[in-house]
Amino acid sequence: MKQEFVRAVPVLEQLEQGGYLAYFVGGSVRDSIMGKEIHDVDIATSATPLEVKEIFGHTIDVGIEHGTVLVFHEGVPYEVTTFRTESTYKDFRRPDQVEFVTSLREDLKRRDFTMNAIAMDKDGCLYDPFCGREDIENQIIRTVGSPDERFSEDALRMVRAVRFISQLGFEVEENTYRALSEKANLLSHIAQERKTAEFQKLLSGKKPKEALRVAASTQILNYYPELDKFTERISHFLSLEVSECQTFEEWLSVIALTSSMNESMFKEWKLPVAVIKRIKALLLGYERRKAEFFTRYQLYELGIEAAHSIERVWAAYSGQPAEHDRIDDLYAKMPIQKETPLSFSGNDLIKWSGKKGGPWIKETMKDIIQGMLDGEIVNEKEFVKRWLIQGNNQLKNN
């Protein structure tokens, strides 16, 4: 048993000492079976939320109406959720009401996929009524029970299924695949923020191209703003060597280039402003890189990491080999780099020139930096001052 479970065993034991059933459940059990690193350890119990709160001194109500209480043991938080069944779902996402039960099987029965419907006791013994371990061994994504019912209850499960293709490298079982196509239209009821979050996880997985192919063939992508265009060009995208991409922003930039998407799409995806800014910078950088290799001044403005990010997008979409070594060599030979403190400021330029502030400051600083990069100016305050006074810049003409 992994140490993460061992550290949480006292939580199970305290619940059992109170006369209740308690098991580890969910993704941590799945990942443990697969030999993967596990993160959050979740616990299911027959104790009601109020009974859980009576047993443990330090708790937080994180979703008590749905049976979940956050329990702290030795400073580590654990989500402890009461066994439950769910009624009909509203908005194809949230159940109208939940009913607490004492049966572990009934609790596992409501879960999305068989691989996530496995419980483990404190001794490491598995309770697997829906053959989830077998599906894990066969690398199959299969719903618990009817896929039509599971996806009608919570349409976001369809995007989760596709995301698991990327993260785990599994394939979707035939009936589950069919239901993805037939129920995809229900995704129109799901908030874009939730769909975007799943899409981001999909792109960070180990097989994003395979996941996107299934998402396109089942029409799931059509329920993301402007990705209907991407669906039409999915074969072109699948032919690209997109393994170069390392971040969500890089992936989305290549997708945007493939689909000729406009910038409004990023806002419709409810992306954070900072993420949109990075994507726009990558797309602008790509256009410049397409025209010519980085100049010294461009590398100075961008910095080494941003330049490599643009290079990955350019290489992925253009099909040309990335020239990372060339970037590193050019950057290393530059007299000043993005991280280099400048010996002067805009206030110095105002003082030396006797002029008022204005756009000329930015242009003059650019000229000085370019001169430094060309080896004509030394990054020393007195040298820059003499250079300016001698009239080798725009001050003389403004």
GIWO-V24440 format. One record per backbone hydrogen bond with DSSP energy under -1.0 kcal/mol. NH is the residue of the N-H (numbers start at 1). CO is the residue of the C=O. If there is no record, write none. Layout:
nh->(NH,NH)
co->(CO,CO)
//
This chain:
nh->(6,7,9,11,12,13,14,15,16,17,18,19,20,23,24,25,30,31,32,33,34,35,36,43,44,45,46,52,53,54,55,56,60,63,66,67,68,69,70,71,72,73,76,78,80,81,82,83,85,87,90,93,94,96,99,101,107,108,109,111,114,116,117,119,120,121,124,127,131,135,136,137,138,140,141,144,150,151,152,153,154,155,157,158,160,161,162,163,164,165,166,167,168,169,171,173,177,178,179,180,181,182,183,186,187,188,189,190,195,196,197,198,199,200,201,202,203,204,205,206,207,211,212,213,214,215,216,217,218,219,220,221,223,224,227,229,231,232,234,237,238,240,242,244,245,251,252,253,254,255,256,257,258,259,261,265,266,268,269,270,271,276,277,278,279,280,281,282,283,284,285,286,287,288,289,290,291,292,299,300,301,302,303,307,308,309,310,311,312,313,314,315,316,317,318,319,327,328,329,330,331,332,333,340,349,350,351,352,353,354,361,363,364,365,366,367,368,369,370,371,372,373,374,375,376,377,380,384,385,386,387,388,389,390,391,392,397,398)
co->(2,3,5,8,8,9,10,11,12,13,14,16,15,44,120,42,26,27,28,29,30,32,31,79,23,81,21,48,49,50,51,52,70,68,63,64,63,80,60,78,58,76,73,71,69,43,67,45,99,97,94,90,90,88,85,83,103,104,105,108,142,113,114,127,24,125,121,119,128,131,132,133,134,135,171,112,146,147,148,149,150,92,154,155,156,157,158,159,160,161,162,163,164,165,139,141,173,174,175,176,177,178,179,183,184,185,186,187,191,192,193,194,195,196,197,198,199,200,202,166,166,207,208,209,210,211,212,213,214,216,215,215,220,221,224,226,227,228,231,233,234,237,240,241,242,247,248,249,250,251,252,253,254,255,256,262,263,264,265,267,266,272,273,274,275,276,277,278,279,280,281,282,283,284,285,286,287,288,295,296,297,298,299,303,304,305,306,307,308,309,310,311,312,313,314,315,323,324,325,326,327,328,329,337,345,346,347,348,349,350,358,359,360,361,362,363,364,365,366,367,368,369,370,372,371,371,378,380,381,382,383,384,385,386,388,387,394,395)
//
